[in-house]
């Protein structure tokens, strides 16, 4: 399995929102990413519309449909505004993230011992809509069976702790924690996504240690590097990293 790359467009929208000129265009960025080979697009429309706005979700939903095999992943807190987007646009995947409206970015996974009763009916509704459900999770092996019992199809491993450890003495032990969580998820019948602070330097190493990884969602680092290299070239560089990692290679 070669890991699929979903390009998160939030940072393009954040830059666009600094002015009222629709520059840069989120839609054009999505088109470039898909044309360069990305398998899908990710958006995280927060209630305050600090980056992705409702009209972006509508336009990108149509763009993905026009690209045939491409997928749209809408992520967010199902207790905030995620469900209204899911009901309207029926994305291929919804990634449920336990972030509060005031958070600058996602910084932890679900506590399913606490949150499962509230999540269960929402997961069931999404599945009834024909939407694949992924739960944003910390790399805790013991939690993966709970995610499966809740009805999720996938988990997205929250990878910030790996990104912080990359290149340090802690890298191997942290990677081992992720490998155990990935193994537990597969044993529970789940497929695995990953995301948060992954970049072109640490991506292949992560995939090689935890494979098979179905999908990585990358935004901040990819868009930052695209400012230097151009979006098309940056997407192609990340795709090369997914191929290396999926083959068990790191360079």
Buried (B, 14 or more C-beta within 10 A) or exposed (E): EBBBBBBBBBBBBBBBBEEEEEEBBBBBBBBBBBEBBBBBBBBBBBEEBBBBBBEBBEBBBEBBEEBEEBBBBBBBBBBBBBBEBBEEBBBBBBBBBBBEEEEEEBEBBBBBEEBBEEBEEBBEBBBEBEBBBBBBBBBBBEBBBBBBEBBBBBBBBBBBBBBBBBEEEEBEEBBEBBBBBBBBBBEBEBBBBBBBBBBBEBBBBBBBBBBBBBBBBBBBBBBEBBEEEEBBEBBBBBBBBBBBBBEEEBE
